[in-house]
């Protein structure tokens, strides 16, 4: 009987951890990107944001796609980091 309770507890914990670890993604429209150095600067700014796990800078489309852990950061913090690096950024409301 004890092992069923233990298995149930472990399953509950695992489900909770899996839900908390689900990454989010945001697409930002970014101004003032004109060259490869801009992409590098934006990438370095995002590297300093806790919880950012991936980034894709597209200078031609003037967008940055960021994958992040919502338990550690937010869309607002991600956009702020890019904006403070000199590239005004706004999250797309349509998600893509």
PyMOL commands that set and color helices and strands:
alter all, ss='L'
color gray80, all
select helices_A, chain A and resi 2-20+36-47+75-84
alter helices_A, ss='H'
color red, helices_A
select strands_A, chain A and resi 23-30+52-58+63-69+89-91
alter strands_A, ss='S'
color yellow, strands_A
deselect
rebuild
show_as cartoon
